[in-house]
Amino acid sequence: VQTRTAVKDIAPRLVVGFVAANTSLGIVGQAVRFANALAQAFTGQGATVGQRVTFQALVIVPVVGDGIFLILLCLVVVVLAAVLLVTCIMRVAVIVLLAVAGPLALCCHALPQTDGVARLWWRALAGTLAVQVAQAFTLVAAVRVFLVSDGTAAAGLTVGGRLINILLAMCLLWVCIRIPTWMRHLIFTGGGR
């Protein structure tokens, strides 16, 4: 079913579409700078002086005396870290694709029938940049709460040691890997609508 659209309805939309399409690269650049600054604000301070994070707590490396179970768990941490690295590379690739597709997608603001494509582009850009900020926030929250030098003061854990640190690192990496999936759901469902 086709609907008619009058020129008086399209004229303001054409102006918005033209301006948005011609400024899309600048918009993407500013959005990326803002997301980077926000992520840096979360991760810049790291852990406070009272919560000194040891390098051993962050990088789980099997040692000679570890049993096979701890070595396998360390292998799982390495695999999860590699998957997280791949998701970060994919996020950068998606941002590049969104920057390239920006002018064409934002031209879709000109017609009411194609406005959904432009709105999807805005949601995709915001969601892709929000992934970085959410992952930075998750990392810093976990470092400040769990991966402190003794492992018991901040989280109230009664048990510490390598096994707990490995399990916490696995959970942290799993949550960071799941964040893009959760954000993708928000992007494609229209923000819950």
N, CA and C of each residue as an Amber inpcrd file, in Angstrom:
protein
   579
   0.8590000  -1.1680000   0.0000000   0.0000000   0.0000000   0.0000000
   0.9060000   1.2310000   0.0000000   0.6950000   2.0760000  -0.9910000
   1.4820000   3.3040000  -1.0650000   0.7080000   4.4390000  -0.4250000
   1.4150000   5.2760000   0.2550000   0.8090000   6.4720000   0.8270000
   1.3960000   7.6870000   0.1280000   0.6180000   8.7260000   0.0610000
   1.0770000   9.9580000  -0.5760000   1.7340000  10.8490000   0.4620000
   2.7620000  11.5260000   0.0100000   3.4630000  12.4640000   0.8720000
   3.5470000  13.7830000   0.1430000   3.1010000  14.8400000   0.7920000
   3.1130000  16.1630000   0.1700000   4.5120000  16.7690000   0.2430000
   4.7540000  17.7250000  -0.6670000   6.0560000  18.4000000  -0.7130000
   6.2970000  19.1630000   0.5780000   5.2390000  19.7430000   1.1590000
   5.4200000  20.5040000   2.4010000   5.8380000  19.5970000   3.5570000
   5.5080000  18.2970000   3.4640000   5.9450000  17.3520000   4.4910000
   7.3880000  16.9170000   4.2740000   7.7940000  16.8320000   3.0240000
   9.1410000  16.3200000   2.7100000  10.2100000  17.3960000   2.7950000
   9.8740000  18.6500000   2.5210000  10.8820000  19.7230000   2.4730000
  11.7090000  19.8230000   3.7580000  11.0950000  19.8810000   4.9410000
  11.9490000  19.9440000   6.1450000  12.7680000  18.6740000   6.3410000
  12.2010000  17.5390000   5.9550000  12.9230000  16.2750000   6.0930000
  14.1170000  16.2310000   5.1420000  13.9680000  16.8110000   3.9590000
  15.0910000  16.8690000   3.0140000  16.2400000  17.6780000   3.5860000
  15.9180000  18.7940000   4.2340000  16.9640000  19.6260000   4.8350000
  17.6820000  18.8540000   5.9410000  16.8990000  18.1800000   6.8040000
  17.4960000  17.3960000   7.8870000  18.3610000  16.2790000   7.3160000
  17.8530000  15.5740000   6.3040000  18.6200000  14.4940000   5.6830000
  19.8920000  14.9930000   5.0300000  19.8200000  16.1420000   4.3420000
  20.9920000  16.7040000   3.6770000  22.0550000  17.1150000   4.6930000
  21.6310000  17.8200000   5.7370000  22.5900000  18.2680000   6.7600000
  23.1950000  17.0680000   7.4900000  22.3600000  16.1140000   7.8660000
  22.8620000  14.9470000   8.5990000  23.8190000  14.1330000   7.7430000
  23.4970000  13.9560000   6.4660000  24.3670000  13.1700000   5.5850000
  25.7230000  13.8390000   5.3920000  25.7320000  15.1770000   5.2930000
  26.9930000  15.8820000   5.0590000  27.8210000  16.0680000   6.3190000
  27.2180000  15.9060000   7.4640000  27.9780000  16.0410000   8.7140000
  28.2050000  14.7000000   9.4090000  27.8660000  13.6180000   8.7380000
  27.9360000  12.3080000   9.4020000  29.3610000  11.9370000   9.8210000
  30.3410000  12.2430000   8.9900000  31.7150000  11.8900000   9.3550000
  32.1650000  12.6670000  10.5900000  31.8170000  13.9360000  10.6570000
  32.1290000  14.7290000  11.8460000  31.3980000  14.2320000  13.0790000
  30.1420000  13.8180000  12.8790000  29.3500000  13.2850000  13.9940000
  29.9900000  12.0120000  14.5300000  30.3960000  11.1260000  13.6270000
  31.0350000   9.8720000  14.0480000  32.3480000  10.1640000  14.7630000
  33.1270000  11.0930000  14.2270000  34.4000000  11.4440000  14.8610000
  34.2170000  11.9910000  16.2710000  33.2580000  12.9040000  16.4280000
  33.0030000  13.4630000  17.7590000  32.4510000  12.4060000  18.7100000
  31.5880000  11.5270000  18.1990000  31.0240000  10.4680000  19.0440000
  32.1190000   9.5110000  19.5140000  33.0480000   9.1750000  18.6270000
  34.1560000   8.2850000  18.9970000  35.0500000   8.9650000  20.0330000
  35.3360000  10.2570000  19.8380000  36.1510000  10.9760000  20.8150000
  35.4600000  11.0230000  22.1870000  34.1480000  11.2510000  22.1740000
  33.4000000  11.2940000  23.4300000  33.4180000   9.9360000  24.1260000
  33.1980000   8.8580000  23.3710000  33.2160000   7.5080000  23.9570000
  34.6040000   7.1680000  24.4940000  35.6470000   7.5440000  23.7620000
  37.0060000   7.2970000  24.2350000  37.2950000   8.0730000  25.5160000
  36.8390000   9.3220000  25.5700000  37.0550000  10.1280000  26.7740000
  36.2840000   9.5600000  27.9650000  35.0720000   9.0960000  27.7090000
  34.2790000   8.5180000  28.7890000  34.9090000   7.2170000  29.2980000
  35.3630000   6.3720000  28.3670000  36.0410000   5.1360000  28.7780000
  37.3350000   5.4510000  29.5120000  38.0510000   6.4720000  29.0590000
  39.2870000   6.8750000  29.7410000  38.9830000   7.4150000  31.1310000
  37.8590000   8.0990000  31.2860000  37.4850000   8.6050000  32.6110000
  37.2260000   7.4510000  33.5700000  36.6440000   6.3690000  33.0660000
  36.4120000   5.2030000  33.9190000  37.7120000   4.4820000  34.2420000
  38.5380000   4.2620000  33.2360000  39.7280000   3.4340000  33.4230000
  40.9710000   4.2300000  33.7840000  40.9280000   5.5300000  33.6530000
  42.1280000   6.3430000  33.8680000  42.6790000   6.2550000  35.2670000
  41.8050000   6.1990000  36.2670000  42.2940000   6.1810000  37.6320000
  42.5910000   4.7740000  38.1190000  42.0200000   3.7710000  37.4670000
  42.2920000   2.3900000  37.8580000  41.8690000   2.1340000  39.2830000
  42.6930000   1.4210000  40.0030000  42.4180000   1.1300000  41.4090000
  43.0520000   2.2110000  42.2650000  42.4440000   2.4780000  43.3960000
  42.9880000   3.4940000  44.2960000  44.2380000   2.9610000  44.9840000
  44.9350000   3.8370000  45.6800000  46.1900000   3.4390000  46.3170000
  45.9430000   2.3550000  47.3580000  44.8550000   2.4250000  48.0740000
  44.5660000   1.4240000  49.0900000  44.2190000   0.0690000  48.5090000
  43.8290000   0.0400000  47.2510000  43.4550000  -1.2110000  46.5930000
  44.4670000  -1.5210000  45.4980000  45.7130000  -1.6970000  45.8850000
  46.7570000  -1.9520000  44.8990000  46.5270000  -3.2660000  44.1900000
  46.4740000  -3.2050000  42.8970000  46.2430000  -4.4070000  42.1140000
  47.5920000  -5.0000000  41.7410000  47.7750000  -6.2560000  42.0640000
  49.0230000  -6.9000000  41.7070000  48.9440000  -7.3980000  40.2770000
  50.0670000  -7.4170000  39.6110000  50.1140000  -7.8800000  38.2330000
  49.7180000  -9.3500000  38.1510000  50.0630000 -10.1130000  39.1600000
  49.7350000 -11.5340000  39.1760000  48.2330000 -11.7610000  39.2580000
  47.5030000 -10.8640000  39.9100000  46.0530000 -11.0150000  40.0310000
  45.3570000 -10.7280000  38.7100000  45.9640000  -9.8730000  37.8870000
  45.3340000  -9.5380000  36.6100000  45.7330000 -10.4870000  35.4980000
  46.9650000 -10.9050000  35.4740000  47.4350000 -11.8280000  34.4440000
  47.6060000 -13.1840000  35.1000000  46.7090000 -14.0870000  34.7700000
  46.7180000 -15.4110000  35.3820000  47.6530000 -16.3040000  34.5620000
  48.7960000 -16.6360000  35.1380000  49.7800000 -17.4750000  34.4610000
  49.9820000 -18.7360000  35.2990000  49.8580000 -19.9060000  34.6840000
  50.0960000 -21.1280000  35.4600000  51.5590000 -21.2380000  35.8720000
  51.7670000 -21.7320000  37.0800000  53.1300000 -21.9180000  37.5810000
  53.3900000 -23.4180000  37.7120000  54.6300000 -23.7660000  38.0490000
  55.0570000 -25.1590000  38.0560000  54.2410000 -26.0100000  39.0200000
  53.8840000 -25.4970000  40.1820000  53.2010000 -26.3010000  41.1930000
  51.6990000 -26.4490000  40.9740000  51.1390000 -25.8070000  39.9580000
  49.6890000 -25.8720000  39.7460000  49.2670000 -27.2390000  39.2360000
  48.0770000 -27.6340000  39.6480000  47.5160000 -28.8750000  39.1480000
  46.9210000 -28.6710000  37.7580000  46.4950000 -29.7780000  37.1600000
  45.9600000 -29.7230000  35.8020000  44.6850000 -28.8960000  35.7400000
  43.8950000 -28.9070000  36.8320000  42.6490000 -28.1460000  36.8590000
  42.9160000 -26.6470000  36.7480000  43.8810000 -26.1350000  37.5010000
  44.2140000 -24.7110000  37.4190000  44.8160000 -24.3540000  36.0680000
  45.6000000 -25.2610000  35.5160000  46.1830000 -25.0050000  34.1970000
  45.0840000 -24.9310000  33.1420000  44.0840000 -25.8150000  33.2170000
  42.9760000 -25.7700000  32.2680000  42.1470000 -24.5000000  32.4470000
  41.9570000 -24.0900000  33.6940000  41.2260000 -22.8400000  33.9330000
  41.9980000 -21.6400000  33.3740000  43.3210000 -21.6720000  33.5090000
  44.1330000 -20.6040000  32.9240000  44.0080000 -20.6010000  31.4020000
  43.9150000 -21.7820000  30.8150000  43.7130000 -21.8810000  29.3670000
  42.3620000 -21.2860000  28.9650000  41.3410000 -21.5230000  29.7800000
  40.0290000 -20.9360000  29.5150000  40.1080000 -19.4110000  29.5880000
  40.8510000 -18.8740000  30.5460000  41.0180000 -17.4280000  30.6600000
  41.6980000 -16.8760000  29.4170000  42.7070000 -17.5800000  28.9210000
  43.4120000 -17.1370000  27.7120000  42.4640000 -17.1310000  26.5130000
  41.6460000 -18.1740000  26.3770000  40.6910000 -18.2420000  25.2680000
  39.6650000 -17.1160000  25.3830000  39.1530000 -16.8780000  26.5820000
  38.1950000 -15.7920000  26.7700000  38.8200000 -14.4360000  26.4610000
  40.0690000 -14.2470000  26.8430000  40.7560000 -12.9910000  26.5310000
  40.9230000 -12.8210000  25.0230000  41.2200000 -13.9230000  24.3230000
  41.3390000 -13.8520000  22.8650000  39.9910000 -13.5220000  22.2190000
  38.9180000 -14.1010000  22.7280000  37.5790000 -13.7970000  22.2020000
  37.2390000 -12.3310000  22.4560000  37.5880000 -11.8210000  23.6280000
  37.3360000 -10.4120000  23.9290000  38.1240000  -9.5020000  22.9900000
  39.3510000  -9.8760000  22.6920000  40.1570000  -9.1020000  21.7480000
  39.5120000  -9.0940000  20.3670000  38.9930000 -10.2380000  19.9330000
  38.3250000 -10.3140000  18.6320000  37.0680000  -9.4460000  18.6260000
  36.3090000  -9.4480000  19.7200000  35.1140000  -8.5980000  19.7680000
  35.4810000  -7.1170000  19.7280000  36.6090000  -6.7460000  20.3280000
  37.0520000  -5.3490000  20.2560000  37.4430000  -4.9670000  18.8360000
  38.1080000  -5.8660000  18.1340000  38.4760000  -5.6100000  16.7390000
  37.2190000  -5.5040000  15.8800000  36.2450000  -6.3730000  16.1310000
  34.9930000  -6.3130000  15.3760000  34.2380000  -5.0140000  15.6620000
  34.2900000  -4.5350000  16.9020000  33.6310000  -3.2780000  17.2370000
  34.2410000  -2.1280000  16.4600000  35.5590000  -2.1040000  16.3400000
  36.2230000  -1.0570000  15.5650000  35.8210000  -1.1620000  14.0880000
  35.7470000  -2.3790000  13.5670000  35.3310000  -2.5620000  12.1730000
  33.8960000  -2.0900000  11.9490000  33.0240000  -2.3430000  12.9110000
  31.6330000  -1.8920000  12.7880000  31.5750000  -0.3710000  12.8140000
  32.3850000   0.2730000  13.6340000  32.4060000   1.7380000  13.6650000
  32.8650000   2.2890000  12.3200000  33.8620000   1.6590000  11.7270000
  34.3300000   2.1000000  10.4040000  33.2150000   1.9180000   9.3680000
  32.5350000   0.7830000   9.4080000  31.4290000   0.5600000   8.4670000
  30.2950000   1.5590000   8.6850000  30.0010000   1.8710000   9.9300000
  28.9680000   2.8710000  10.2050000  29.3860000   4.2510000   9.7040000
  30.6600000   4.5870000   9.8290000  31.1380000   5.8780000   9.3220000
  31.0120000   5.9400000   7.8000000  31.3110000   4.8280000   7.1370000
  31.2140000   4.7940000   5.6830000  29.7580000   4.8330000   5.2290000
  28.8960000   4.1180000   5.9390000  27.4840000   4.0590000   5.5600000
  26.6950000   5.2580000   6.0600000  27.2920000   6.1150000   6.8640000
  26.5960000   7.2410000   7.4630000  25.8860000   8.1620000   6.4900000
  26.5610000   8.6740000   5.4600000  25.8620000   9.5930000   4.5550000
  24.6370000   8.9680000   3.8780000  24.7820000   7.7540000   3.4210000
  23.6540000   7.0990000   2.7590000  22.5380000   6.7880000   3.7510000
  22.9020000   6.3150000   4.9390000  21.8770000   5.9860000   5.9320000
  21.1540000   7.2410000   6.4190000  21.8800000   8.3330000   6.6000000
  21.2560000   9.5490000   7.1020000  20.4530000  10.2780000   6.0320000
  20.7190000  10.0000000   4.7700000  19.8560000  10.5290000   3.7020000
  18.4460000   9.9700000   3.8260000  18.3200000   8.8520000   4.4700000
  17.0120000   8.2170000   4.6230000  16.0850000   9.0020000   5.5460000
  16.5940000  10.0130000   6.2250000  15.7250000  10.8910000   7.0060000
  14.7840000  11.6830000   6.0950000  15.1240000  11.7730000   4.8160000
  14.3660000  12.6110000   3.8920000  12.9460000  12.0960000   3.6480000
  12.7300000  10.8050000   3.7000000  11.4010000  10.2450000   3.4420000
  10.8690000   9.5480000   4.6900000   9.5850000   9.6740000   4.9390000
   9.0240000   8.9780000   6.0980000   9.1160000   7.4580000   5.9690000
   9.0860000   6.9640000   4.7430000   9.1370000   5.5220000   4.5360000
  10.5110000   4.9330000   4.8390000  11.5550000   5.7350000   4.7110000
  12.9150000   5.2400000   4.9300000  13.5370000   5.7750000   6.2220000
  12.7770000   6.4930000   7.0090000  13.2970000   7.0780000   8.2360000
  13.7850000   6.0130000   9.2220000  13.2110000   4.8340000   9.1700000
  13.6280000   3.7560000  10.0610000  15.0780000   3.3480000   9.8530000
  15.5600000   3.4320000   8.6170000  16.9590000   3.0890000   8.3420000
  17.8870000   4.0860000   9.0330000  17.5440000   5.3590000   8.9650000
  18.3720000   6.3770000   9.6200000  18.3420000   6.2120000  11.1350000
  17.1780000   5.9000000  11.6680000  17.0840000   5.6900000  13.1140000
  17.8810000   4.4580000  13.5510000  17.8820000   3.4260000  12.7230000
  18.6860000   2.2390000  13.0100000  20.1660000   2.5950000  13.0160000
  20.5930000   3.4560000  12.0860000  21.9890000   3.8770000  12.0480000
  22.3610000   4.5970000  13.3340000  21.5060000   5.4990000  13.8170000
  21.7850000   6.2190000  15.0660000  21.8790000   5.2520000  16.2360000
  20.9400000   4.3090000  16.3060000  20.9780000   3.3270000  17.4010000
  22.2310000   2.4650000  17.3130000  22.6170000   2.0700000  16.1030000
  23.8110000   1.2370000  15.9280000  25.0710000   1.9870000  16.3490000
  25.1650000   3.2500000  15.9820000  26.3350000   4.0390000  16.3760000
  26.3890000   4.2000000  17.8930000  25.2630000   4.5690000  18.4950000
  25.2380000   4.7430000  19.9490000  25.5260000   3.4270000  20.6610000
  24.9460000   2.3350000  20.1850000  25.1660000   1.0420000  20.8270000
  26.5910000   0.5480000  20.6900000  27.1720000   0.7430000  19.5220000
  28.5480000   0.2910000  19.3060000  29.5190000   1.0640000  20.1940000
  29.2910000   2.3510000  20.3370000  30.1600000   3.1390000  21.2050000
  29.8770000   2.8630000  22.6790000  28.6410000   2.5260000  22.9990000
  28.2960000   2.2060000  24.3870000  28.9500000   0.9020000  24.8380000
  29.2260000   0.0110000  23.9060000  29.8950000  -1.2490000  24.2610000
  31.2580000  -0.9640000  24.8810000  32.0050000  -0.0700000  24.2770000
  33.3310000   0.2680000  24.8020000  33.2280000   0.8490000  26.2060000
  32.2920000   1.7510000  26.4110000  32.1340000   2.3830000  27.7170000
  31.6860000   1.3550000  28.7550000  30.7600000   0.4860000  28.3750000
  30.2730000  -0.5390000  29.3110000  31.3730000  -1.5290000  29.6680000
  32.1890000  -1.9160000  28.6950000  33.2880000  -2.8320000  28.9880000
  34.3270000  -2.1700000  29.8920000  34.6140000  -0.8940000  29.6640000
  35.5630000  -0.1860000  30.5270000  35.0240000  -0.0830000  31.9480000
  33.7380000   0.2240000  32.0690000  33.1240000   0.3250000  33.3960000
  33.1460000  -1.0300000  34.1060000  32.8360000  -2.0970000  33.3760000
  32.8520000  -3.4410000  33.9600000  34.2520000  -3.8110000  34.4250000
  35.2420000  -3.5270000  33.6150000  36.6240000  -3.8480000  33.9690000
  37.0540000  -3.1100000  35.2350000  36.7820000  -1.8200000  35.2950000
  37.2160000  -1.0450000  36.4560000  36.4420000  -1.4550000  37.6990000
  35.1490000  -1.7130000  37.5430000  34.3670000  -2.1520000  38.7020000
  34.9050000  -3.4720000  39.2480000  35.2310000  -4.4000000  38.3570000
  35.7630000  -5.6870000  38.8120000  37.1320000  -5.5200000  39.4560000
  37.9690000  -4.6670000  38.8890000  39.2950000  -4.4500000  39.4620000
  39.1810000  -3.8370000  40.8510000  38.3010000  -2.8660000  40.9940000
  38.1730000  -2.1860000  42.2860000  37.4860000  -3.0460000  43.3380000
  36.6030000  -3.9400000  42.9040000  35.8600000  -4.7300000  43.8790000
  36.5350000  -6.0670000  44.1650000  36.9540000  -6.7710000  43.1170000
  37.4140000  -8.1430000  43.2980000  38.9240000  -8.3150000  43.2510000
  39.5770000  -7.7850000  42.2540000  40.9750000  -8.1280000  42.0210000
  41.9330000  -7.2170000  42.7730000  41.6710000  -7.0040000  44.0500000
  42.6050000  -6.2530000  44.8770000  43.6600000  -7.2230000  45.3920000
  44.6770000  -6.6900000  46.0550000  45.8270000  -7.5270000  46.3990000
  45.4650000  -8.6820000  47.3160000  44.5480000  -8.4890000  48.2860000
  44.2310000  -9.6080000  49.1730000  42.9580000 -10.3320000  48.7600000
  42.0820000  -9.7210000  47.9860000  40.8920000 -10.3970000  47.4790000
  39.7620000 -10.4970000  48.4720000  39.9620000 -10.0520000  49.7100000
  38.8990000 -10.2140000  50.7020000  38.3390000  -8.8880000  51.1980000
  39.1230000  -7.8330000  51.1820000  38.6790000  -6.5920000  51.8130000
  37.4900000  -5.9660000  51.0920000  37.5570000  -5.8730000  49.7800000
  36.5290000  -5.1390000  49.0540000  35.2890000  -5.9850000  48.8030000
  35.4410000  -7.2420000  48.4480000  34.2960000  -8.0540000  48.0330000
  33.6660000  -8.8230000  49.1770000  34.3180000  -8.8780000  50.3200000
  33.7810000  -9.6480000  51.4210000  33.9280000 -11.1440000  51.2170000
  34.8500000 -11.5470000  50.3500000  35.0700000 -12.9690000  50.1010000
  35.7850000 -13.5770000  51.2990000  35.3450000 -14.7480000  51.6760000
  36.0080000 -15.4250000  52.7890000  37.1470000 -16.3010000  52.3010000
  37.1870000 -16.5680000  51.0300000  38.2320000 -17.4110000  50.4470000
  38.9890000 -16.5900000  49.4310000  40.2970000 -16.6780000  49.4390000
  41.1180000 -15.9870000  48.4540000  42.0040000 -16.9790000  47.7460000
  42.9420000 -16.4820000  46.9920000  43.9010000 -17.3470000  46.3410000
  43.7610000 -17.3710000  44.8350000  44.5990000 -18.2060000  44.2340000
  44.6570000 -18.2610000  42.7730000  43.3650000 -18.7590000  42.1540000
  42.7500000 -19.7670000  42.7430000  41.5250000 -20.3130000  42.1620000
  40.4320000 -19.2570000  42.0990000  40.2590000 -18.5040000  43.1710000
  39.2360000 -17.4580000  43.1950000  39.5680000 -16.3780000  42.1740000
  40.8330000 -15.9730000  42.0860000  41.2220000 -14.9560000  41.1110000
  40.9910000 -15.4370000  39.6820000  41.2770000 -16.7010000  39.4080000
  41.0560000 -17.2400000  38.0650000  39.5660000 -17.2620000  37.7470000
  38.7530000 -17.7090000  38.6940000  37.3070000 -17.7540000  38.4660000
  36.7290000 -16.3510000  38.2900000  37.2140000 -15.3970000  39.0780000
  36.7540000 -14.0170000  38.9190000  37.1700000 -13.4400000  37.5700000
  38.3830000 -13.7430000  37.1360000  38.8310000 -13.2770000  35.8220000
  37.9800000 -13.8870000  34.7120000  37.6240000 -15.1720000  34.8620000
  36.7620000 -15.8160000  33.8640000  35.3950000 -15.1380000  33.8210000
  34.8180000 -14.8670000  34.9710000  33.5050000 -14.2090000  35.0120000
  33.5780000 -12.8060000  34.4140000  34.6260000 -12.0730000  34.7450000
  34.7960000 -10.7310000  34.2050000  34.8980000 -10.7630000  32.6830000
  35.7160000 -11.6560000  32.1670000  35.8640000 -11.7510000  30.7180000
  34.5590000 -12.1880000  30.0570000  33.8290000 -13.1010000  30.6830000
  32.5560000 -13.5630000  30.1170000  31.5440000 -12.4240000  30.0440000
  31.4690000 -11.6170000  31.0970000  30.5470000 -10.4750000  31.0830000
  30.9630000  -9.4730000  30.0080000  32.2610000  -9.2050000  29.8930000
  32.7290000  -8.2760000  28.8560000  32.4460000  -8.8030000  27.4520000
  32.5000000 -10.1160000  27.2770000  32.1980000 -10.7070000  25.9620000
  30.7010000 -10.6200000  25.6810000  29.8670000 -10.7350000  26.6990000
  28.4120000 -10.7190000  26.5140000  27.8460000  -9.3150000  26.2840000
  28.5580000  -8.2790000  26.6750000  28.0520000  -6.9070000  26.5390000
  27.6790000  -6.5710000  25.0960000  28.4930000  -6.8890000  24.0690000
  28.0580000  -6.5900000  22.6970000  26.7750000  -7.3120000  22.2970000
  26.5680000  -8.5180000  22.7910000  25.3350000  -9.2460000  22.4730000
  24.1260000  -8.5590000  23.0910000  24.2600000  -8.1190000  24.3120000
  23.1650000  -7.4050000  24.9640000  22.8740000  -6.0920000  24.2470000
  23.9280000  -5.4020000  23.8210000  23.7460000  -4.1380000  23.1190000
  23.1230000  -4.3690000  21.7390000  23.5020000  -5.4400000  21.0740000
  22.9080000  -5.7600000  19.7700000  21.4100000  -5.9770000  19.9040000
  21.0080000  -6.6210000  20.9900000  19.5820000  -6.8340000  21.2250000
  18.8620000  -5.4930000  21.3740000  19.4550000  -4.5520000  22.0930000
  18.8510000  -3.2220000  22.2530000  18.7920000  -2.4640000  20.9340000
  19.8270000  -2.6100000  20.1050000  19.8720000  -1.8830000  18.8300000
  18.7740000  -2.3770000  17.8970000  18.6520000  -3.6750000  17.7460000
  17.7310000  -4.2010000  16.7500000  16.2930000  -4.3010000  17.2300000
  16.0590000  -4.1720000  18.5260000  14.6630000  -4.1470000  18.9960000
  14.1640000  -2.7220000  19.1430000  14.9690000  -1.7600000  18.7810000
  14.5250000  -0.3650000  18.8210000  14.4850000   0.2180000  20.2060000
  15.3690000  -0.2250000  21.0730000  15.4280000   0.3200000  22.4210000
  14.3070000  -0.1710000  23.2970000  13.8290000  -1.3870000  23.0420000
  12.7950000  -1.9620000  23.8900000  11.3820000  -1.8070000  23.3520000
  11.2480000  -1.1320000  22.1800000   9.9100000  -0.9830000  21.6090000
   9.5310000  -2.2080000  20.8380000
